[in-house]
């Protein structure tokens, strides 16, 4: 083939690598020890304390430290975050997707405050734990929320119908 006097040679098909999925990223990070950030919605339901759940919805700062949920990798390669909201409550489901690449350096650091050093200023040690090159974004699973809302509506209607059927009819005169 010749274009404007330049002969082009046939080339073999160039294979493009398959796009990485969130499941691929989690596997790679768990095997290599790489860090990743996980972006959650600003407002989250609060965990139940005992049998009472706070009516206020805020971020993770109100959650106790430690276990908050599970990452579930589906056969399709999709990933869900199941956020625990209490002992008897069902988990809230979030879809996990890859975050956008950024052009700036991100590092994970740990600040270890030194015990009372007696100085006028606070002091501490700063430790570099590693570079963060991986990002995941969690968004509410709308389908799960709608099915939960529909189930709650059906249960509410069923209990209302049951109580209506059990009510006296007034035909006993």
Secondary structure, DSSP 8 states (H G I E B T S, - for coil): -EETTEE--------------HHHHHHHHHHHT-EEEEE--S-B---EETTEE-S--B-GGGS-SS--EEEEE-TTS-EEEEE---SSS--EEEEEEE----SS--EEEEEEE-S--SSSS--EEEEEEEEEEEEEEEEE-HHHHHHHHHHHHHHHHHHHHHHHHHS--S---
